[in-house]
């Protein structure tokens, strides 16, 4: 793996508007905190404000979007996070509206030290190409730096459909595209826009040259497949530069394969992102001793009261309750849990107190209920 070059970024006050439903909730959990330090690259409007006291921290976690699922809800946008290590940001997932959230956080797409996709569900990749195709603050549509992008390789084949029923197959010749194939298809689909803008400005924007794409698959020794999506395994290396070392593991998320969790080790501490997963010993192993575990969470009771049995069964098999998040965190001996990819995402349907009580019933450490554009310092203040 080639190290990514330094991307120097100045810092200025970043502003970000939380949705109306989230504002009151976020003000309760993060009321005392704003900072004058943030990566630059775009100029956010004065109506926006990031929350979180990160003065003195060299490494900062920014929650861009914190809602589970592809359905739009008030108060939270689609799941996406940024880990800023020194002056270099790393993006984890790019759910709906995350390209806009990056702009609100003051982060330019070509300043990213890397992008890491956990799996190929729409609520994790809906804005992935938009991050680069609709770059904030760069109307010339040009890139200064090559951005490495890592995500699942092809599953090879689909697992058996639920109930054994026959289903229609989109693109039967290639029904399970991975990250590289995804970008190839998107670039072809939007060829006219890309080409005509090059004609208009008399310049050349070649996304294929500005993005370094990498398919991530587990070692063959893990014995994983579309029928055995997350066997117990040791974490494996994905990426390393002069700021971070990234390792990954497979996690159980229904029939999705590969579905990945990532761990970022920095000089200031370790941050692990669970991705979408049921309670998993692989997450425990990957997160061991982390300063922060960013973990997905769902409320089964809410879905049992509002949805059919099929969705409830999916939630149980593919996601993690607050109590089980606490058990994972306790077994992994992490210092802090940060809840993201929260289902239901509307803060009015399940309160912060309810989420926090659920995790704290099985975990004695710090619990932060995620909201969009909240910042959290990693490690110790310097």
Number of C-alpha atoms within 10 A of each C-alpha: 8 8 13 18 13 15 14 12 17 10 14 15 19 28 24 23 19 24 16 11 15 19 17 14 20 23 13 10 18 18 14 10 15 19 18 13 15 22 22 21 21 19 18 21 14 12 10 16 20 27 27 22 19 21 16 13 18 18 24 25 24 26 28 36 30 28 33 26 21 17 12 16 17 15 23 29 29 33 31 31 30 27 23 23 20 17 21 22 26 22 22 25 28 31 29 26 22 28 26 18 24 28 25 26 30 26 29 25 29 23 23 24 27 24 22 25 27 27 24 24 15 15 24 26 25 21 22 22 17 17 21 20 18 15 23 23 16 14 8 12 20 17 20 10 18 19 24 21 22 21 26 23 23 23 20 15 14 16 16 13 10 10 6 7 7 9 9 6 10 9 9 8 7 13 14 18 19 23 21 19 16 16 18 12 12 11 18 10 11 11 12 11 12 18 14 11 16 16 11 8 11 9 13 13 17 15 19 12 12 17 19 15 18 18 16 23 22 23 13 8 7 16 13 20 18 17 13 14 21 27 17 17 19 15 22 16 16 21 20 17 15 10 20 20 16 21 20 28 28 31 29 27 25 19 18 22 30 30 30 30 27 27 27 21 18 18 14 20 16 22 25 27 24 31 28 26 26 23 22 21 18 22 32 22 17 24 30 19 20 24 20 26 29 29 26 27 29 26 23 19 11 14 17 15 10 10 11 10 12 10 14 19 14 12 23 17 16 19 25 25 22 26 20 20 30 25 19 28 28 20 17 19 19 24 18 21 28 22 26 30 29 27 24 21 27 20 22 13 11 16 12 20 11 13 21 21 15 18 27 19 13 17 26 15 15 14 20 18 22 27 33 30 30 27 26 21 21 24 20 11 12 8
